[in-house]
Amino acid sequence: MTEMTMLTEGPIRTRREGAILEVTLDRPKANAIDLATSRIMGLAFRAFRDDDSLRVAILRAEGEKFFCPGWDLKAAADGDAVDGDYGVGGFGGLQELPNLNKPVIAAVNGICCGGGLELALSCDLILASANATFALPEIRSGTVADAASIKLPKRIPYHVAMDLLLTGRWFDADEALRWGLLREITTSEDLLPKAWDLARLLESGPPLVYAAIKEVVREAEALRFQDALNRITKRQFVTVDRLYSSEDQLEGARAFAEKRDPVWKGR
């Protein structure tokens, strides 16, 4: 088990309750991410990944006006290279973090655009307040929304994704919910409590199953259906092999037979 160091100051804060880790982006005025902030986020999420006593993470941002507008253009003007060292997890610590087999919830309040939207898309579940607004405005500054160009057409209908990518237009939480990007819309006051309610629900679930789900979903993107299914049935995914040999697998069957709630141990 890796010890999790809590961050109480700086652009990234973390706090822990039970097996849940809350990661807060707090970089006034707009929560834009520069290279240094991205590297800190990568360290925080790597520690979360490697700590067996942690099961779920919540990513949120301080304030009601901005979740994250993405890349810090002022830092770029001062010398941060767009292809610089973002840290172990790539942009925002999540986009390229390998083998993150635990669920991550994004709680989005306010403006979420560019790399900020890509960061939210790197999470597994997204909750948003009614005042949340979204966009991929990179087209207007003559560049490409790289991660979103890969992910978005796989998450929502192709023509909708292309509309958002090619026009850079803004869309609200209702439209994001309609296209399936959001799990739920809440008030600003209810956003964090709702995220914690969801996190506690996941905390009570089977961590080895979550790990298998995340690895299979991630790896299957590059595989044909039958090839992916064969890898599951032949236990060729590390997480699936571990799950099928685990105490939790037996506990699930016993709890069902005994008509009781299972007690998951993550082993």
C-alpha positions in Angstrom: 0.0 0.0 0.0 1.3 3.4 -1.0 0.9 6.1 1.6 -1.2 9.0 0.3 0.2 12.5 1.2 -2.6 15.0 1.7 -2.1 18.4 0.0 -3.6 21.3 1.9 -2.2 24.3 -0.1 -1.0 25.2 -3.5 -3.0 24.9 -6.9 -4.0 21.3 -6.0 -5.6 20.3 -2.7 -6.5 16.8 -1.6 -8.6 15.4 1.2 -9.6 11.9 2.2 -12.6 10.3 3.8 -12.5 6.6 4.1 -11.6 5.1 0.7 -12.5 8.3 -1.2 -10.0 10.9 -2.3 -11.2 14.4 -3.3 -8.9 16.4 -5.6 -9.5 20.1 -5.9 -8.1 22.4 -8.6 -7.7 25.8 -7.0 -5.7 28.1 -9.2 -7.2 31.6 -9.4 -8.5 33.3 -11.3 -9.8 30.7 -13.7 -8.3 27.3 -12.7 -6.3 27.2 -15.9 -3.6 24.5 -15.9 0.1 25.2 -16.5 2.9 22.6 -16.7 3.7 22.8 -12.9 0.1 22.3 -11.9 -0.3 19.4 -14.4 2.7 17.7 -12.9 1.3 18.1 -9.3 -2.1 16.6 -10.5 -0.2 13.7 -12.0 1.5 12.9 -8.8 -1.8 13.1 -6.9 -3.6 10.8 -9.2 -0.7 8.4 -9.4 -0.6 8.2 -5.6 -4.4 7.5 -5.7 -3.9 4.8 -8.3 -1.2 3.1 -6.3 -2.8 3.2 -2.9 -4.8 0.0 -2.4 -6.8 1.6 0.5 -8.3 4.2 -1.9 -11.1 3.2 -4.2 -12.8 6.3 -5.7 -11.7 9.8 -6.6 -13.6 13.0 -7.1 -12.2 15.8 -9.2 -13.6 19.2 -8.5 -12.6 22.9 -8.8 -12.8 25.8 -6.4 -15.4 28.5 -7.1 -18.6 28.6 -9.1 -17.5 30.5 -12.2 -14.8 28.2 -13.5 -14.2 24.4 -13.5 -11.3 24.7 -15.8 -10.7 26.5 -19.1 -7.8 24.2 -20.0 -4.3 25.2 -20.9 -3.0 28.4 -19.3 -2.3 30.7 -22.2 -0.6 33.3 -20.0 1.9 30.7 -18.8 2.4 29.7 -22.4 3.2 33.3 -23.3 5.7 33.3 -20.5 7.5 30.2 -21.8 5.5 27.1 -21.0 5.7 24.9 -24.1 2.5 23.3 -25.4 4.5 20.1 -25.9 6.3 20.5 -22.5 6.5 18.1 -19.6 2.9 17.7 -18.3 4.0 15.0 -15.8 3.3 11.4 -15.2 -0.4 11.5 -16.2 -0.2 13.8 -19.2 -2.4 17.0 -19.2 -4.2 17.4 -15.9 -2.7 14.2 -14.5 -5.4 12.0 -15.9 -5.4 12.1 -19.6 -2.5 9.6 -20.1 -2.2 8.0 -16.7 -1.6 4.3 -17.4 -3.5 1.5 -15.6 -5.8 3.8 -13.6 -8.3 1.0 -12.7 -10.4 2.9 -10.2 -13.4 5.1 -10.8 -13.0 8.9 -11.0 -15.9 11.3 -10.8 -15.8 14.8 -12.2 -17.9 17.5 -10.4 -18.2 20.4 -12.9 -19.3 23.8 -11.9 -19.1 26.8 -14.2 -17.0 27.1 -17.4 -15.5 23.8 -18.6 -13.9 24.2 -22.0 -10.9 23.2 -24.0 -8.5 21.1 -22.0 -10.9 21.4 -19.1 -13.5 19.5 -21.0 -10.9 17.0 -22.1 -10.0 16.6 -18.4 -13.6 15.9 -17.5 -13.8 13.4 -20.4 -10.9 11.6 -18.8 -13.1 10.8 -15.8 -15.6 8.0 -15.7 -18.6 9.9 -14.5 -19.5 13.5 -14.8 -21.9 15.5 -12.7 -22.5 19.2 -13.4 -24.3 22.1 -11.9 -27.0 23.8 -13.9 -24.7 26.8 -14.5 -22.0 24.6 -16.2 -21.1 25.5 -19.8 -18.9 23.6 -22.2 -17.0 24.2 -25.4 -14.0 23.1 -27.4 -12.9 26.5 -28.7 -9.5 25.4 -30.0 -10.6 25.9 -33.6 -10.9 29.6 -33.0 -7.2 29.9 -31.9 -6.0 27.8 -34.8 -5.2 24.6 -33.0 -6.7 21.2 -32.5 -8.5 19.8 -29.5 -6.3 16.7 -29.6 -7.7 14.4 -26.9 -11.3 15.5 -27.5 -10.9 14.8 -31.3 -10.1 11.2 -30.3 -12.6 10.7 -27.4 -15.7 12.8 -28.2 -16.8 10.9 -31.4 -16.7 7.7 -29.4 -18.8 9.1 -26.6 -21.6 10.9 -28.4 -23.1 10.8 -32.0 -20.5 11.5 -34.6 -22.2 14.4 -36.2 -22.8 16.1 -32.9 -19.1 15.7 -31.9 -18.0 17.1 -35.3 -20.4 20.1 -34.8 -18.8 20.8 -31.5 -15.2 20.3 -32.7 -15.6 22.2 -36.0 -17.5 25.2 -34.7 -16.2 25.5 -31.2 -19.6 26.6 -30.1 -20.8 26.7 -26.4 -23.4 24.3 -25.1 -25.1 24.1 -21.7 -25.6 21.4 -19.2 -29.0 20.4 -20.6 -27.5 19.7 -24.0 -24.6 17.8 -22.4 -27.0 15.7 -20.5 -29.1 15.1 -23.6 -26.0 13.7 -25.5 -25.1 11.5 -22.6 -22.0 13.3 -21.4 -23.4 13.9 -17.9 -24.8 11.5 -15.4 -26.8 14.3 -13.6 -27.4 18.0 -13.4 -27.7 19.5 -9.9 -27.7 22.9 -8.3 -24.3 24.5 -7.4 -25.0 23.8 -3.7 -25.9 20.2 -4.3 -23.1 19.4 -6.7 -20.4 18.3 -4.3 -22.8 16.5 -1.9 -24.2 14.6 -4.9 -20.7 13.7 -6.0 -19.8 12.4 -2.6 -23.1 10.4 -2.5 -22.1 8.8 -5.7 -18.5 8.2 -4.5 -19.8 6.5 -1.3 -22.0 4.3 -3.5 -19.0 3.2 -5.5 -16.8 2.9 -2.4 -19.2 0.2 -1.2 -18.9 -1.7 -4.4 -16.4 -4.4 -5.5 -13.0 -2.8 -6.3 -11.7 -5.8 -8.2 -14.7 -5.7 -10.5 -14.3 -2.0 -11.1 -10.7 -2.6 -12.0 -11.6 -5.3 -14.5 -14.3 -3.1 -16.0 -11.9 -0.2 -16.5 -9.1 -2.3 -18.0 -11.5 -4.2 -20.4 -13.2 -1.0 -21.5 -9.9 0.7 -22.1 -8.1 -2.1 -23.9 -11.2 -3.1 -26.0 -11.0 0.2 -27.8 -8.2 -1.1 -29.9 -9.6 -4.7 -30.3 -12.2 -6.4 -32.3 -15.2 -7.7 -30.2 -14.3 -11.3 -30.4 -10.6 -10.7 -29.7 -11.6 -8.7 -26.6 -14.1 -11.3 -25.4 -11.5 -14.1 -25.9 -9.0 -12.2 -23.8 -11.6 -12.0 -21.0 -12.6 -15.6 -21.1 -9.0 -16.8 -21.3 -8.1 -14.5 -18.4 -5.6 -12.6 -20.4 -6.4 -9.3 -18.7 -4.4 -8.9 -15.5 -7.4 -7.5 -13.6 -9.8 -10.2 -14.9 -7.3 -12.9 -13.9 -7.0 -11.4 -10.4 -10.8 -11.1 -10.1 -11.5 -14.7 -11.1 -9.0 -16.0 -8.5 -10.1 -13.7 -5.7 -11.9 -14.0 -2.4 -14.3 -11.3 -3.6 -15.4 -13.5 -6.5 -16.4 -16.2 -4.0 -17.9 -13.7 -1.6 -20.2 -12.3 -4.3 -21.6 -15.8 -5.0 -22.0 -16.7 -1.4 -23.7 -13.4 -0.5 -26.2 -14.0 -3.4 -26.9 -17.5 -2.2 -27.3 -16.4 1.4 -29.4 -13.4 0.4 -27.2 -10.9 2.2 -25.1 -7.9 1.2 -21.5 -8.9 0.2 -18.5 -7.7 2.1 -15.8 -6.7 -0.4 -12.2 -6.9 0.7 -10.5 -6.1 -2.6 -8.6 -9.4 -2.6 
